[in-house]
Amino acid sequence: MDVELERGYEGRGGRWVYEIKVLRTGGALIKLKVDARDGTVLGGKPRDHAAGERPASSRTHRETGER
């Protein structure tokens, strides 16, 4: 797994947001937007995921086993 982190400012809400790109084993790329202040996942887009697997933005840390 490989991770890339970018930081940006979202105008309307006036908040800092991290854009995290995760390259999973097997080549699936997941992009997440995370509120920099409290860690809330604001959204996500899987670029390629297995059939039947829910996008990362709809899974919880408990379901993925990640922290």
C-alpha positions in Angstrom: 0.0 0.0 0.0 1.2 3.5 -0.9 -0.2 6.8 0.4 0.0 10.4 -1.0 -1.2 13.4 1.0 -2.2 16.9 -0.2 -3.5 19.8 1.7 -6.0 22.4 0.4 -8.4 25.0 1.6 -12.2 24.6 0.9 -13.8 28.0 0.3 -17.4 27.8 1.4 -16.9 25.9 4.7 -13.7 27.8 5.3 -11.9 24.6 6.4 -8.6 22.9 5.6 -9.0 19.5 3.8 -6.6 16.7 3.2 -6.8 14.8 0.0 -5.4 11.4 0.5 -4.7 9.0 -2.3 -4.2 5.4 -1.3 -2.8 2.8 -3.7 -3.9 -0.5 -2.4 -2.2 -3.9 -3.0 -3.6 -5.1 -6.3 -3.5 -1.6 -7.8 -6.9 -0.1 -6.7 -6.6 3.7 -6.2 -8.8 5.4 -3.6 -9.1 9.1 -3.1 -10.4 10.4 0.2 -11.2 14.0 1.4 -10.7 14.4 5.1 -11.4 17.4 7.3 -7.9 18.4 8.6 -9.3 19.7 11.9 -11.3 16.7 13.2 -10.4 13.8 10.8 -14.0 13.4 9.5 -14.0 11.7 6.1 -15.9 14.1 3.8 -16.0 11.9 0.8 -14.2 9.4 -1.3 -13.9 8.0 -4.8 -12.6 4.5 -5.6 -10.9 4.5 -9.0 -11.1 0.7 -9.3 -12.6 -1.6 -6.8 -13.7 -5.2 -6.8 -17.3 -6.0 -7.8 -19.6 -5.9 -4.7 -17.1 -3.9 -2.6 -18.5 -0.7 -1.2 -16.5 2.5 -2.0 -14.1 3.5 0.8 -16.1 6.6 1.7 -19.0 4.4 2.9 -16.9 2.0 5.0 -15.9 2.5 8.6 -12.5 1.9 10.1 -14.0 -1.1 11.9 -15.0 -2.7 8.5 -11.6 -2.1 6.9 -9.5 -3.0 10.0 -7.6 0.3 9.5 -6.9 3.0 12.1 
